[in-house]
C-alpha cells in the first residue's frame, strides 16, 4: 500500500473503482478492528474482543480471525466464506485524512496504487463536469460513517475501561487432546464479575449509553472461539498433510 494522497478531480478524474472482493491483503491480521455498530452481526461468526493500543493506551474492539499472530484463517484464499464482511475490509482504497468531529466534513484520501483502481473497469469516480458521481459520494459517505463510528467506539471503550469492566485473560484453546495447544495473550474481555457488582445507577448508565446490548453481543460471541479453534485444527491438518506429500 502506497501513501494515500488527497482525492481530487485533477489527478483522479479518469479513474474507476471496483468493489473489494479479494481480502487476502488482510491475511496477516489475526485481529481485525471493528466498530460497535457491527457487533450484532459479527458476533454470530467471530469472537469479539478488545486489545490495547500500545501507543495511545486506548482499547480497540475487534474480531479474532486466527489463533497464531500474523495469520488470518479467513483470508488465506480468495474465497471469503463468512456471511458478514467487517466494515474495515470495505474502505479501500479510500480513507479519511482529516475529520471534523463537530460536523460531517472530512478530507478524503486515496491509495493510487490500489488494484481496485482502473481507467476502464469499475464505477467512475467523477462525472465529465468534475463533480463526484453518485457512486463516489456513497463510498465517501461510507468511509466517513465508519471512521466516525470508530471514534465513537474508542470513546465507549474508554468508558468501559474507566468502569474497570475490561480484563485480560490468556485464552488457552485446544481442539482435541491430540491437537496443538494455543495460548493467546493480550486479548481483553468484559469482566462479568465486575459487571455484576455495578451499582443500580452504574448499570442504568450502561443502559442509557446503549452499551448493554453490545456487552451481551461480545459475551455471546466468545462462543465462537470453538469455531475458531476448529478452523485452526483444520489448518494444522492441512499443513501437516502438505508436508507429507
Residue pairs with C-beta under 8 A, 6 or more apart in sequence:
1 25
1 111
1 113
1 114
2 111
2 112
2 113
4 93
4 95
4 97
4 109
4 110
4 111
4 112
5 11
5 109
5 110
5 112
6 97
6 107
6 108
6 109
6 110
7 94
7 108
7 109
7 110
7 125
9 126
9 130
11 112
12 110
12 112
12 125
12 126
13 125
13 126
13 130
14 119
14 126
15 117
15 118
15 119
15 124
15 125
15 126
16 117
16 118
16 119
16 120
16 121
16 122
16 123
16 124
16 125
17 93
17 116
17 117
17 122
17 123
17 125
17 135
17 136
17 139
18 116
18 117
18 118
18 121
18 122
18 123
19 116
19 122
20 89
20 90
20 92
20 116
21 78
21 80
22 78
22 115
23 74
23 75
23 80
23 85
23 89
24 75
24 76
24 77
24 78
25 75
25 92
26 32
26 72
26 75
26 89
27 71
27 72
27 75
27 76
28 70
28 71
28 72
29 65
29 72
29 75
30 64
30 65
30 66
30 67
30 68
30 69
30 70
30 71
30 72
30 73
31 49
31 51
31 62
31 63
31 64
31 65
32 62
32 63
32 65
32 72
32 86
32 88
32 89
33 60
33 61
33 62
33 86
33 88
33 150
34 42
34 48
34 61
34 62
34 63
34 86
34 87
34 88
35 61
35 87
35 146
35 149
35 150
35 152
35 153
36 61
36 149
36 152
36 153
36 156
36 214
37 149
37 153
38 84
38 86
38 87
39 48
39 61
39 214
39 217
39 218
39 221
40 213
40 217
41 84
42 48
42 63
42 84
42 86
42 221
43 217
43 218
43 220
43 221
43 224
44 83
44 84
44 221
44 224
45 82
45 83
45 84
45 224
45 227
46 63
46 64
46 65
46 82
46 221
46 224
46 228
47 63
47 64
47 221
47 222
47 224
47 225
47 228
48 61
48 62
48 63
48 64
48 217
48 218
48 221
48 222
49 61
49 62
49 64
49 187
49 188
49 189
49 218
49 222
50 59
50 60
50 61
50 62
50 157
50 166
50 187
50 188
50 189
51 59
51 60
51 62
51 186
51 187
51 188
52 58
52 59
52 60
52 186
52 188
53 59
53 60
58 154
58 157
58 158
59 154
59 157
59 158
59 160
59 161
59 166
59 188
60 153
60 154
60 157
61 153
61 157
61 218
63 86
64 184
64 187
64 225
64 228
65 72
65 73
65 74
65 75
65 228
66 72
66 73
66 74
66 228
66 232
67 73
67 173
67 182
67 184
67 228
67 229
67 232
68 182
68 232
73 228
73 231
73 232
73 235
74 80
74 81
74 82
74 231
76 235
87 142
87 146
87 149
88 146
90 142
91 142
91 143
91 146
92 111
92 114
92 116
93 110
93 111
93 112
93 114
93 116
93 117
94 108
94 109
94 110
94 139
94 140
94 143
95 108
95 109
95 110
95 111
95 143
96 106
96 107
96 108
96 109
96 143
96 144
96 147
97 106
97 107
97 108
97 109
98 106
98 107
99 105
99 106
99 144
99 147
99 148
99 151
100 106
101 151
104 144
106 140
106 143
106 144
106 147
108 140
108 143
108 144
110 117
116 122
123 133
123 135
123 136
124 133
124 135
124 136
125 132
125 133
125 135
125 136
126 132
126 133
126 136
127 133
132 140
156 209
156 211
156 214
157 166
159 209
159 211
160 166
160 190
160 211
163 194
163 198
163 202
164 191
164 194
165 190
165 191
165 194
165 195
165 215
166 188
166 189
166 190
166 191
167 188
167 189
167 190
167 191
167 194
168 185
168 186
168 187
168 188
168 189
169 187
169 189
170 183
170 184
170 185
171 182
171 183
171 184
171 185
171 187
171 225
172 181
172 182
172 183
173 181
173 182
173 183
173 184
173 225
173 228
173 229
173 232
174 180
174 181
174 182
174 229
175 229
175 230
175 232
175 233
176 233
179 233
179 236
180 236
182 229
182 232
189 218
189 219
189 222
190 215
190 218
190 219
192 219
195 215
198 206
206 212
206 215
